[in-house]
């Protein structure tokens, strides 16, 4: 895409970024997306430091194209994680779930391109002031952890576009070239895609989780755990347990006790569809097959171009 700031900034052919999703985004998925012309991200949120280093090295061996790492800033071993990405000379970092001021200047001092995920125009301004290179604005359609504002993607993007001058990437509920074109119409210059890439051949999620997700219908995911960290989940026994606790006024600490450790791994990576924490976006109800990640990129770009050409013929 000519004159696209996201492509120029990241050194990629297409402004399609694969989200760094816990238990889905390993080196295979990231390298495949990068080789297809997008930007693949390794999801550090579900990796111990030594595992992250292994995935970075395997990804570098599998692609000569740019790739990056997504790092939730609330990660308990954040200093060790940051040390690893700097030692391994990762050139692109996407930060989320925390204050971008904490690490942005350090990373940029090492020559790293920093993107930050926000859920509101207010946080977008703060990220711009912190010195990040681009903003990922994510609406609450997205799977996994969400902003407390519960602003939808297509309400969020134009507000963020007015608030900042930085390159802008839209995220949440985007899985097709048509939705990519809609995001661009509202001021985005790139898209971050999670759910569609989570349900691909190269995703490290369990087959049981993937197969379950492609049977979902509209309304089968809801925001939960709002007292802890708002998270979009599939309705299952674990979700109903959390909902019952929230309805009776359970405290954040009680909810954390139920959540425990490894609940997302149990659901997404190990395939426990009953007691696991099943994180996926609303757009899953439109996905009905598991295909290779490279095919996702190809289809998105073809559909984007077809949509833009079709709309250019409509005038009033």
C-alpha positions in Angstrom: 0.0 0.0 0.0 1.6 3.3 -1.1 2.0 6.1 1.4 0.9 4.0 4.3 2.5 5.1 7.5 2.2 1.8 9.3 3.9 -0.1 6.4 6.6 2.5 6.3 7.2 2.5 10.1 7.3 -1.3 10.5 8.9 -2.3 7.2 6.0 -4.5 6.1 4.1 -5.0 2.9 0.5 -4.9 4.3 -0.8 -3.0 7.4 -2.1 -6.2 9.0 -0.8 -6.9 12.5 -1.4 -10.3 14.1 -2.2 -9.7 17.8 0.0 -11.1 20.5 -2.6 -13.4 22.1 -1.9 -15.6 25.1 -1.5 -19.3 24.3 -2.0 -18.6 20.6 0.8 -16.5 19.4 4.0 -18.5 19.3 6.8 -18.3 16.7 5.1 -20.4 14.1 2.1 -18.1 13.8 4.3 -14.9 14.1 6.8 -16.0 11.4 4.0 -17.2 9.1 2.2 -13.8 9.2 5.5 -11.9 8.7 6.4 -14.1 5.7 3.0 -13.3 4.3 3.7 -9.6 4.4 2.0 -8.6 7.6 3.5 -8.2 11.1 3.6 -11.3 13.3 3.8 -10.9 17.0 4.9 -13.3 19.7 2.7 -13.1 22.7 4.9 -12.8 25.8 1.9 -12.7 28.2 1.8 -16.5 28.4 5.5 -17.2 28.3 8.1 -17.7 31.0 11.2 -15.6 30.2 13.3 -18.5 28.9 10.4 -19.7 26.7 10.1 -16.2 25.2 13.8 -16.1 24.3 13.4 -19.5 22.6 10.4 -18.3 20.6 12.2 -15.1 19.5 15.2 -17.1 18.2 13.0 -19.7 16.4 11.0 -16.9 14.8 14.1 -15.1 13.6 15.3 -18.4 12.1 11.9 -18.9 10.3 11.6 -15.4 8.8 13.8 -12.6 7.5 10.9 -10.2 7.6 10.1 -7.9 10.6 8.3 -9.4 13.6 7.7 -8.2 17.1 6.7 -9.1 20.7 3.6 -8.1 22.5 4.3 -7.4 26.2 1.6 -6.8 28.8 3.2 -4.3 31.2 1.5 -5.9 34.2 3.6 -9.0 33.5 5.0 -10.1 36.9 8.6 -10.6 35.5 8.5 -7.5 33.4 12.1 -6.4 34.0 13.4 -9.8 32.9 11.2 -9.9 29.9 12.3 -6.4 28.8 15.9 -7.4 29.3 15.5 -10.4 27.0 13.8 -8.5 24.2 16.6 -5.9 24.3 19.3 -8.6 24.5 17.7 -10.4 21.5 17.5 -7.1 19.6 13.8 -7.3 18.9 13.0 -4.3 16.8 9.3 -3.9 17.3 7.5 -4.1 20.7 3.8 -3.7 21.3 3.0 -2.8 25.0 -0.4 -3.1 26.6 -2.1 -3.1 30.0 0.0 -0.5 31.8 1.6 2.9 31.7 3.7 3.4 28.5 5.9 5.9 30.3 7.5 3.1 32.3 9.4 1.5 29.4 9.0 3.5 26.2 12.1 5.7 26.6 14.2 2.8 27.5 13.1 0.7 24.5 13.4 3.6 22.1 16.9 4.2 23.5 17.8 0.7 22.2 16.4 1.5 18.8 13.1 -0.3 19.3 9.8 0.8 17.6 7.1 1.0 20.3 3.4 0.6 19.7 1.0 0.8 22.6 -2.6 -0.5 22.9 -5.3 1.8 24.3 -9.0 1.6 24.9 -9.8 5.4 24.9 -8.7 8.6 23.3 -7.6 9.8 26.7 -5.1 7.0 27.1 -4.1 7.5 23.4 -3.0 11.0 24.2 -1.0 9.8 27.2 0.7 7.2 25.1 1.6 9.9 22.5 3.0 12.1 25.2 5.1 9.1 26.4 6.8 8.9 23.0 5.4 5.8 21.4 5.6 5.5 17.6 2.0 4.3 16.9 -1.2 3.7 18.7 -3.4 0.5 18.6 -6.9 1.5 19.6 -8.9 -1.6 20.6 -12.6 -1.7 21.0 -14.4 -4.0 23.4 -15.4 -6.4 20.7 -12.0 -7.9 21.1 -11.3 -11.1 22.9 -9.4 -11.4 26.1 -8.6 -8.3 28.3 -10.5 -5.2 27.5 -10.8 -1.6 28.6 -13.2 -0.6 31.2 -14.8 2.0 28.9 -16.6 -0.7 26.8 -16.3 1.6 23.7 -16.9 -0.2 20.5 -14.1 -0.1 17.8 -16.0 2.0 15.3 -17.0 4.5 18.0 -13.4 4.5 19.3 -11.4 4.9 16.1 -12.6 8.4 15.0 -12.3 9.8 18.5 -8.7 8.6 18.8 -8.0 9.9 15.2 -9.1 13.4 16.3 -7.0 13.2 19.5 -3.6 12.2 18.2 -1.3 12.7 15.2 0.5 9.4 15.4 -0.1 6.4 13.0 -3.3 4.6 14.2 -4.1 0.9 14.1 -7.6 -0.3 14.7 -8.3 -3.5 16.7 -11.3 -5.4 17.9 -13.9 -7.1 15.7 -11.7 -7.0 12.6 -11.3 -10.2 10.7 -12.0 -9.4 7.0 -11.0 -7.0 4.3 -14.4 -5.4 4.5 -14.0 -4.5 8.2 -10.4 -3.4 7.4 -11.8 -1.0 4.8 -14.4 0.3 7.3 -11.7 1.0 9.9 -9.6 2.9 7.3 -12.7 5.0 6.4 -12.8 6.1 10.1 -9.1 7.1 10.2 -7.1 3.9 10.9 -4.0 3.2 8.9 -3.6 -0.4 9.9 -5.5 -3.2 11.7 -4.6 -5.6 14.5 -6.3 -8.9 14.1 -6.6 -11.4 16.9 -9.5 -13.9 16.7 -9.1 -14.6 13.0 -5.4 -15.5 13.6 -6.1 -17.4 16.8 -8.3 -19.7 14.7 -5.6 -20.6 12.1 -3.5 -23.7 11.4 -0.4 -22.2 13.0 -2.0 -20.9 16.1 -0.7 -22.7 19.2 -4.2 -22.9 20.7 -5.6 -26.4 21.2 -7.6 -28.0 18.4 -10.5 -28.4 20.8 -10.6 -24.7 21.5 -10.3 -23.8 17.8 -13.1 -26.2 16.8 -15.3 -25.0 19.6 -14.8 -21.3 18.6 -15.9 -21.9 15.0 -19.3 -23.2 16.2 -20.0 -20.0 18.2 -23.1 -17.9 17.4 -23.7 -14.2 17.9 -23.9 -13.4 21.7 -21.9 -16.5 22.8 -19.1 -14.2 24.2 -19.6 -11.6 27.0 -17.4 -9.4 29.1 -16.7 -10.9 32.5 -14.4 -10.4 35.5 -15.1 -6.6 35.5 -13.9 -6.2 39.1 -10.6 -7.8 38.3 -9.8 -7.0 34.6 -12.6 -6.9 32.1 -12.2 -10.0 29.9 -14.3 -11.3 26.9 -15.1 -14.9 27.4 -17.1 -17.7 25.9 -20.1 -18.8 28.0 -19.2 -22.1 29.7 -19.3 -23.5 33.2 -16.4 -21.3 34.4 -18.1 -18.2 32.9 -21.4 -19.1 34.7 -19.5 -19.5 38.0 -18.0 -16.1 37.6 -21.3 -14.5 36.6 -23.0 -15.9 39.7 -20.3 -14.6 41.9 -20.5 -11.1 40.3 -24.3 -11.0 40.6 -24.1 -11.7 44.3 -21.5 -8.9 44.8 -18.3 -10.9 45.2 -15.2 -8.9 45.9 -12.3 -8.7 43.5 -10.3 -10.9 45.8 -13.0 -13.6 45.7 -13.0 -13.5 41.9 -9.2 -13.8 41.8 -9.4 -16.9 44.0 -11.8 -18.5 41.5 -9.7 -17.4 38.6 -6.6 -19.0 40.2 -3.5 -19.6 38.1 -3.4 -21.2 34.7 -7.1 -20.9 34.0 -6.5 -19.4 30.5 -3.9 -22.0 29.7 -6.3 -24.7 30.8 -8.9 -23.5 28.4 -7.1 -22.1 25.4 -3.9 -24.3 25.3 -5.1 -27.5 26.9 -8.6 -27.5 25.6 -10.7 -27.7 28.8 -13.9 -26.3 27.4 -15.8 -26.6 30.7 -13.6 -25.2 33.4 -11.1 -23.3 31.3 -11.1 -19.5 30.7 -12.0 -19.3 27.0 -10.9 -15.9 25.6 -12.0 -15.0 22.1 -13.5 -12.0 20.3 -17.1 -11.4 19.2 -16.1 -11.8 15.6 -15.6 -15.6 16.2 -19.3 -16.1 15.3 -18.4 -15.1 11.7 -15.6 -17.6 11.4 -16.4 -21.2 10.3 -13.2 -22.8 9.2 -9.5 -23.1 10.3 -7.2 -22.0 7.5 -3.5 -21.2 7.3 -2.5 -17.7 8.5 -0.9 -16.8 5.1 -4.3 -17.3 3.5 -5.9 -15.0 6.1 -3.5 -12.2 5.1 -4.1 -12.9 1.4 -7.9 -12.9 1.7 -7.9 -9.7 3.8 -5.9 -7.7 1.3 -7.9 -9.0 -1.7 -11.2 -8.3 0.1 -10.0 -4.8 1.2 -9.1 -3.9 -2.4 -12.3 -5.3 -3.8 -14.3 -3.4 -1.2 -12.6 -0.1 -1.8 -13.1 -0.5 -5.6 -16.8 -1.3 -5.1 -17.4 1.6 -2.8 -15.6 4.0 -5.2 -18.3 3.4 -7.7 -21.1 4.4 -5.3 -21.8 8.1 -5.4 -24.9 10.2 -4.5 
